[in-house]
């Protein structure tokens, strides 16, 4: 498969031009890649008004992912999420539907900031009994029941979630389409799902639009992401996609990131899927071995290893500290879980070091403390009103009764105990204490 962005930039650099344009380094080596770092000069196309090498590369990506339209992001999936919501809001307004979204509660904080920017009302699909902060199982019956409370401009689900659990998107898509509601999916952690033996990418399963973070699970530079639109997405979405992205994006996209996405097309059209399958099989063997040795794993995502640390007698942070001392850095840890994200770039030696380190950790009595029940949302004002209000930082144990002005956690995992505009209840304060949140931003 051709890689037009990479080819153009490489040829330009090799021609050794006098660079009387941005950026200021003029191609001279400072940290390494400057010769390949360009701006939107003649021939380099214009991201979000593409008609040349970027458009050709995006069309290649769309063909690989089975999308009707794919648009690149050099600013991660967060940009794509804002664009998806904007597109859904435009269509809803044209149909006389209010800007009201039905969303899984285990959403990245970007959904909250996007709702503030677009002034969206959000109704939440809540975690069920026994579910934790990072999960939100959505069955067909639950979705049908909640959609009865509509109308909604769209349904928004996160799958896979941060721990590696996946929603039944095929069923969710069937329910949404039967009700005439678009399905949007935050697939930031699942770009690779398209290229497994069983294709489980959201577009294949029926989503109208989804975001993929190429840098999370594919060998791309940080910030590389895709906005994918399906062939059955509402009319006009494909044509408006670039405009939707440009509304929130920088006008100075990174050509290093664009080259990374372009190069990935060649990899995906080549041997990478076979390497991915091999890595998934290797990780499945490792999970099986760990289970036989008394570890408890969480989730069914093929390329994520999540250990329930509490069942081993440790907090996730304790396990992470033990592994870090042995030169192993993990993705995320909290009181209950330790999350690791290998890839086809993870070597057999890396896997061996991880297994050896885990096997040296003695088993202890499981931790007895259980996470507190998640608070029922108590909405006091809109997300936009809360986030744009004057605020002050308040110790979490003194915040009961106040209105939250911003998310209590950053990224990762960026799943808030409560949402901006909600009142902080005693239960919410208890949850914040359990998850180590010591202070929060509150509306004055």
C-alpha positions as CSV (number, residue, x, y, z in Angstrom):
1,X,0.0,0.0,0.0
2,X,1.3,3.5,-0.9
3,X,2.3,5.9,1.9
4,X,1.9,9.3,0.2
5,X,2.6,11.5,3.2
6,X,5.8,9.7,4.2
7,X,7.0,9.7,0.6
8,X,6.4,13.4,0.1
9,X,8.1,14.4,3.4
10,X,11.1,12.1,2.8
11,X,11.6,13.5,-0.7
12,X,11.3,17.0,0.5
13,X,13.9,16.5,3.2
14,X,16.3,14.7,0.9
15,X,16.1,17.7,-1.6
16,X,17.7,19.8,1.1
17,X,15.6,22.9,0.4
18,X,16.1,26.4,1.9
19,X,13.2,26.3,4.4
20,X,11.8,29.8,4.5
21,X,8.7,28.5,6.3
22,X,7.7,27.2,9.7
23,X,8.9,25.5,11.9
24,X,11.8,27.5,13.3
25,X,14.2,24.6,13.5
26,X,14.5,24.6,9.7
27,X,15.2,20.8,9.7
28,X,18.3,21.0,11.7
29,X,18.7,18.2,14.2
30,X,17.8,19.2,17.8
31,X,16.2,16.1,19.2
32,X,16.2,13.9,16.1
33,X,13.2,14.0,13.7
34,X,13.3,17.7,12.7
35,X,14.2,17.0,9.0
36,X,10.8,15.3,8.7
37,X,8.9,17.9,10.6
38,X,7.0,20.1,8.2
39,X,4.1,22.5,8.1
40,X,1.4,22.7,5.4
41,X,3.6,23.8,2.5
42,X,2.8,23.4,-1.2
43,X,2.2,19.8,-1.9
44,X,1.9,18.7,1.7
45,X,-1.9,19.1,1.6
46,X,-4.0,20.6,4.4
47,X,-5.4,18.5,7.2
48,X,-9.2,19.1,7.5
49,X,-9.3,20.6,4.0
50,X,-7.5,17.6,2.4
51,X,-7.5,16.9,-1.3
52,X,-4.0,15.6,-1.9
53,X,-1.6,13.3,0.0
54,X,-3.5,13.4,3.3
55,X,-6.8,12.6,1.6
56,X,-5.2,9.6,-0.3
57,X,-3.7,8.3,3.0
58,X,-7.0,8.7,4.8
59,X,-8.8,6.8,2.0
60,X,-6.2,4.0,2.5
61,X,-7.0,3.9,6.2
62,X,-10.7,3.9,5.6
63,X,-10.4,0.9,3.3
64,X,-8.3,-1.0,5.9
65,X,-10.8,-0.3,8.7
66,X,-14.0,-0.8,6.6
67,X,-15.1,2.8,7.1
68,X,-16.9,5.1,4.6
69,X,-14.7,8.0,5.8
70,X,-11.7,8.1,8.0
71,X,-10.2,11.4,9.2
72,X,-6.8,11.7,10.9
73,X,-6.3,13.3,14.2
74,X,-2.9,14.5,15.4
75,X,-4.4,15.3,18.8
76,X,-5.6,11.9,20.0
77,X,-9.1,10.5,20.4
78,X,-10.2,13.5,22.5
79,X,-10.4,15.6,19.3
80,X,-12.4,12.8,17.6
81,X,-14.8,12.6,20.5
82,X,-15.6,16.3,20.3
83,X,-16.1,16.0,16.5
84,X,-18.5,13.0,16.9
85,X,-20.6,14.7,19.4
86,X,-20.7,17.9,17.3
87,X,-21.9,15.9,14.2
88,X,-24.6,14.2,16.2
89,X,-25.7,17.5,17.7
90,X,-26.0,19.1,14.2
91,X,-28.1,16.2,12.9
92,X,-30.3,16.3,16.0
93,X,-31.0,20.0,15.6
94,X,-31.9,19.6,12.0
95,X,-34.5,17.0,13.1
96,X,-35.8,19.1,16.0
97,X,-34.2,16.7,18.6
98,X,-32.8,18.4,21.7
99,X,-29.0,18.2,22.3
100,X,-29.4,15.4,24.8
101,X,-27.0,12.4,24.9
102,X,-27.4,9.0,26.5
103,X,-23.9,7.8,27.6
104,X,-22.3,5.1,29.6
105,X,-21.1,6.5,32.9
106,X,-17.6,5.0,32.4
107,X,-16.7,7.7,29.9
108,X,-13.4,9.5,29.6
109,X,-13.4,13.0,31.0
110,X,-13.2,14.3,27.4
111,X,-17.0,13.6,27.1
112,X,-17.6,15.9,30.0
113,X,-15.5,18.7,28.6
114,X,-17.1,18.3,25.2
115,X,-20.6,18.4,26.8
116,X,-19.5,21.7,28.4
117,X,-18.3,23.2,25.1
118,X,-21.3,22.1,23.2
119,X,-23.8,22.6,26.0
120,X,-25.1,19.1,25.9
121,X,-27.4,17.5,28.4
122,X,-26.2,14.0,29.3
123,X,-28.3,11.2,30.8
124,X,-26.2,8.4,32.2
125,X,-26.3,4.7,31.8
126,X,-25.1,3.7,35.3
127,X,-23.0,0.8,36.5
128,X,-25.0,-2.0,37.9
129,X,-24.8,-3.5,41.4
130,X,-21.3,-4.9,42.0
131,X,-19.7,-2.9,39.1
132,X,-16.9,-0.5,39.8
133,X,-15.9,2.9,38.7
134,X,-14.4,1.8,35.4
135,X,-17.2,-0.5,34.2
136,X,-20.7,0.0,32.9
137,X,-22.3,-3.1,31.4
138,X,-25.1,-2.2,29.0
139,X,-27.6,-4.8,28.0
140,X,-30.3,-4.6,25.2
141,X,-33.0,-4.4,27.9
142,X,-31.3,-1.6,29.8
143,X,-30.7,0.4,26.6
144,X,-34.3,-0.1,25.4
145,X,-35.6,1.1,28.7
146,X,-33.4,4.2,28.9
147,X,-34.1,5.1,25.2
148,X,-37.8,5.2,26.1
149,X,-36.9,8.3,28.2
150,X,-35.7,10.1,25.0
151,X,-35.6,11.6,22.5
152,X,-31.8,11.5,22.3
153,X,-29.4,12.8,19.7
154,X,-27.1,9.7,20.1
155,X,-26.0,6.9,22.4
156,X,-22.4,7.0,23.5
157,X,-20.5,3.9,24.8
158,X,-16.9,3.2,25.8
159,X,-15.6,-0.1,24.6
160,X,-13.1,-1.5,25.5
161,X,-13.0,0.1,28.9
162,X,-9.8,0.9,30.7
163,X,-9.6,-2.6,32.3
164,X,-10.2,-4.4,29.0
165,X,-13.9,-5.3,29.2
166,X,-16.0,-4.9,26.1
167,X,-19.6,-4.0,25.5
168,X,-21.8,-6.0,23.2
169,X,-21.7,-3.4,20.5
170,X,-23.6,-5.5,17.9
171,X,-26.6,-5.7,20.1
172,X,-26.3,-2.0,21.1
173,X,-26.2,-1.0,17.4
174,X,-29.3,-3.1,16.6
175,X,-31.2,-1.4,19.4
176,X,-30.0,2.1,18.5
177,X,-30.8,1.7,14.8
178,X,-34.2,0.2,15.5
179,X,-34.9,3.4,17.4
180,X,-33.3,5.7,14.8
181,X,-30.6,6.8,17.2
182,X,-26.9,7.0,16.1
183,X,-24.4,4.9,18.1
184,X,-21.1,6.6,18.9
185,X,-18.2,4.5,20.4
186,X,-15.1,5.5,22.2
187,X,-12.8,2.8,20.9
188,X,-9.6,4.6,21.9
189,X,-8.2,1.3,23.3
190,X,-9.3,-0.9,20.5
191,X,-7.9,0.2,17.1
192,X,-6.2,-3.2,16.7
193,X,-9.5,-5.1,17.1
194,X,-10.1,-4.8,13.3
195,X,-7.1,-6.9,12.5
196,X,-7.7,-10.0,14.7
197,X,-8.9,-13.2,13.2
198,X,-12.4,-12.3,14.4
199,X,-13.0,-8.6,13.4
200,X,-14.6,-6.9,16.4
201,X,-14.1,-3.3,15.5
202,X,-17.0,-1.0,16.3
203,X,-17.6,0.0,12.7
204,X,-17.9,-3.7,11.8
205,X,-20.2,-4.3,14.7
206,X,-22.6,-1.5,13.6
207,X,-21.4,1.8,15.2
208,X,-22.2,4.9,13.2
209,X,-19.0,6.6,14.3
210,X,-16.0,5.8,16.5
211,X,-12.6,7.1,17.5
212,X,-9.5,4.9,17.6
213,X,-6.3,6.0,19.3
214,X,-3.6,4.6,17.0
215,X,-0.9,5.4,19.6
216,X,-2.5,3.3,22.4
217,X,-2.4,-0.1,20.7
218,X,-0.7,0.3,17.3
219,X,2.9,1.4,16.9
220,X,2.2,5.0,16.2
221,X,3.4,8.2,17.7
222,X,1.5,9.6,20.7
223,X,-1.4,11.7,19.5
224,X,-2.1,9.6,16.4
225,X,-5.8,8.8,16.2
226,X,-8.6,8.1,13.7
227,X,-12.2,9.3,13.4
228,X,-14.1,6.6,11.5
229,X,-17.6,7.0,10.0
230,X,-19.6,4.1,8.8
231,X,-21.5,3.8,5.5
232,X,-24.8,3.9,7.4
233,X,-24.0,7.0,9.5
234,X,-26.5,9.9,9.2
235,X,-26.5,11.8,6.0
236,X,-23.9,14.5,5.8
237,X,-21.5,13.2,8.5
238,X,-18.8,12.2,6.0
239,X,-19.0,15.5,4.3
240,X,-18.9,17.5,7.5
241,X,-16.3,15.4,9.3
242,X,-13.3,17.6,8.5
243,X,-15.2,20.8,9.5
244,X,-16.2,19.1,12.7
245,X,-12.6,18.2,13.5
246,X,-11.3,21.7,12.5
247,X,-13.7,23.3,14.9
248,X,-11.7,21.9,17.9
249,X,-8.3,21.2,16.4
250,X,-5.0,23.1,16.1
251,X,-4.2,24.7,12.8
252,X,-0.7,23.4,13.1
253,X,-0.9,19.6,12.9
254,X,2.1,17.5,13.5
255,X,3.4,16.1,10.3
256,X,5.5,13.6,12.3
257,X,2.2,12.2,13.7
258,X,0.6,12.2,10.2
259,X,3.5,10.3,8.8
260,X,3.1,7.8,11.7
261,X,-0.5,7.2,10.7
262,X,0.4,7.0,7.0
263,X,3.2,4.5,7.6
264,X,0.8,2.4,9.7
265,X,-1.4,1.8,6.6
266,X,1.5,0.0,5.0
267,X,2.1,-2.0,8.1
268,X,-1.6,-3.0,8.4
269,X,-1.7,-4.0,4.8
270,X,1.4,-6.1,5.3
271,X,2.6,-8.4,8.0
272,X,1.3,-6.6,11.1
273,X,-2.0,-8.5,11.4
274,X,-0.1,-11.7,11.6
275,X,2.3,-10.3,14.2
276,X,-0.7,-9.1,16.1
277,X,-2.4,-12.5,16.1
278,X,0.9,-14.0,17.4
279,X,1.1,-11.5,20.2
280,X,-2.6,-12.1,21.2
281,X,-2.0,-15.9,21.3
282,X,1.1,-15.3,23.4
283,X,-0.8,-13.1,25.8
284,X,-3.6,-15.7,26.0
285,X,-1.1,-18.3,27.1
286,X,0.3,-16.0,29.7
287,X,-3.1,-15.2,31.1
288,X,-3.9,-18.9,31.3
289,X,-0.6,-19.6,33.1
290,X,-1.2,-16.8,35.6
291,X,-4.7,-18.1,36.3
292,X,-3.3,-21.5,37.0
293,X,-0.9,-19.9,39.5
294,X,-3.6,-18.2,41.4
295,X,-3.7,-14.7,39.8
296,X,-7.1,-13.2,38.9
297,X,-7.4,-11.5,35.5
298,X,-10.1,-9.1,34.4
299,X,-11.6,-8.4,31.0
300,X,-11.7,-10.1,27.7
301,X,-9.7,-7.7,25.6
302,X,-7.0,-9.8,23.8
303,X,-4.1,-7.3,24.1
304,X,-4.6,-6.1,27.7
305,X,-3.5,-7.8,30.9
306,X,-5.4,-6.6,33.9
307,X,-4.8,-8.2,37.3
308,X,-7.1,-7.9,40.2
309,X,-4.5,-7.1,42.8
310,X,-6.8,-7.2,45.8
311,X,-7.5,-10.9,45.1
312,X,-3.7,-11.5,45.5
313,X,-3.5,-9.6,48.7
314,X,-2.1,-6.4,47.4
315,X,-3.2,-3.0,46.1
316,X,-2.5,-2.4,42.4
317,X,-0.2,0.4,43.5
318,X,1.8,-2.0,45.6
319,X,2.2,-4.5,42.7
320,X,3.2,-1.6,40.5
321,X,5.9,-0.6,42.9
322,X,7.3,-4.1,43.1
323,X,7.4,-4.4,39.3
324,X,8.8,-0.9,38.9
325,X,11.7,-1.9,41.1
326,X,12.5,-4.6,38.6
327,X,12.4,-2.2,35.7
328,X,8.8,-3.0,34.6
329,X,6.6,0.1,34.1
330,X,2.8,-0.6,33.9
331,X,0.0,1.4,32.4
332,X,-2.2,2.0,35.4
333,X,-2.7,1.0,39.0
334,X,-5.2,1.8,41.7
335,X,-6.4,0.1,44.9
336,X,-7.9,-2.9,43.1
337,X,-6.3,-3.3,39.7
338,X,-3.0,-3.3,37.8
339,X,-3.3,-2.7,34.1
340,X,-0.6,-3.7,31.5
341,X,-0.7,-3.1,27.7
342,X,1.7,-5.2,25.7
343,X,1.7,-5.1,21.9
344,X,3.4,-7.0,19.0
345,X,6.4,-4.9,19.8
346,X,6.7,-6.6,23.2
347,X,9.5,-9.1,22.9
348,X,9.6,-12.7,24.3
349,X,12.3,-11.5,26.7
350,X,10.0,-8.7,27.9
351,X,7.2,-11.2,28.6
352,X,9.7,-13.5,30.3
353,X,10.9,-10.7,32.6
354,X,7.2,-9.9,33.5
355,X,6.3,-13.5,34.3
356,X,9.4,-14.0,36.3
357,X,8.7,-10.9,38.3
358,X,5.1,-11.8,39.0
359,X,6.1,-15.3,40.0
360,X,8.4,-13.9,42.7
361,X,5.5,-12.0,44.3
362,X,4.2,-14.2,47.2
363,X,0.4,-14.7,47.5
364,X,-1.2,-13.1,50.6
365,X,-4.6,-13.1,52.1
366,X,-7.1,-11.2,49.8
367,X,-7.7,-7.7,50.8
368,X,-11.0,-7.6,52.7
369,X,-12.0,-4.0,52.0
370,X,-14.6,-3.6,49.2
371,X,-15.0,-0.4,47.2
372,X,-18.0,1.6,48.4
373,X,-21.1,1.7,46.3
374,X,-21.0,4.3,43.6
375,X,-23.1,7.4,44.3
376,X,-26.4,8.0,42.6
377,X,-26.0,11.1,40.5
378,X,-27.7,14.2,42.0
379,X,-27.8,16.8,39.3
380,X,-27.7,20.4,40.4
381,X,-27.0,22.3,37.2
382,X,-25.7,21.7,33.7
383,X,-22.2,20.5,32.9
384,X,-21.6,23.7,31.0
385,X,-22.8,25.9,33.8
386,X,-20.7,24.1,36.4
387,X,-17.5,24.1,34.3
388,X,-17.8,27.7,33.3
389,X,-18.6,28.9,36.9
390,X,-16.1,30.5,39.3
391,X,-14.6,27.8,41.5
392,X,-12.5,27.0,44.4
393,X,-10.4,23.9,45.5
394,X,-12.0,22.2,48.5
395,X,-10.7,19.2,50.5
396,X,-12.9,16.3,49.5
397,X,-14.0,15.5,53.1
398,X,-15.3,19.1,53.4
399,X,-17.1,19.2,50.0
400,X,-20.3,17.4,50.9
401,X,-23.3,19.5,49.7
402,X,-21.2,21.5,47.2
403,X,-21.5,21.3,43.4
404,X,-18.6,19.8,41.5
405,X,-17.1,22.1,38.9
406,X,-14.6,19.8,37.2
407,X,-13.6,16.1,37.1
408,X,-11.8,14.9,40.2
409,X,-9.3,12.8,38.3
410,X,-7.1,13.4,35.3
411,X,-6.0,11.0,32.6
412,X,-5.6,8.1,33.2
413,X,-8.1,6.7,33.8
414,X,-10.2,9.8,33.8
415,X,-13.4,8.2,34.9
416,X,-15.0,10.6,37.5
417,X,-16.7,9.5,40.6
418,X,-19.2,12.3,40.0
419,X,-19.7,14.6,37.0
420,X,-19.5,18.4,36.9
421,X,-22.8,19.9,37.8
422,X,-23.6,17.2,40.3
423,X,-23.9,17.7,44.0
424,X,-21.3,16.0,46.2
425,X,-23.2,13.6,48.5
426,X,-21.7,11.8,51.5
427,X,-21.6,8.7,49.3
428,X,-19.6,10.5,46.7
429,X,-17.2,11.8,49.3
430,X,-16.7,8.3,50.6
431,X,-15.9,7.1,47.1
432,X,-13.4,9.9,46.5
433,X,-11.7,9.0,49.8
434,X,-11.5,5.3,48.7
435,X,-10.0,6.2,45.4
436,X,-7.4,8.5,46.9
437,X,-9.1,11.8,45.7
438,X,-8.2,14.3,48.4
439,X,-9.5,17.5,46.9
440,X,-11.9,18.7,44.3
441,X,-12.9,21.8,42.3
442,X,-16.3,23.1,43.5
443,X,-18.6,25.9,42.2
444,X,-18.5,29.0,44.3
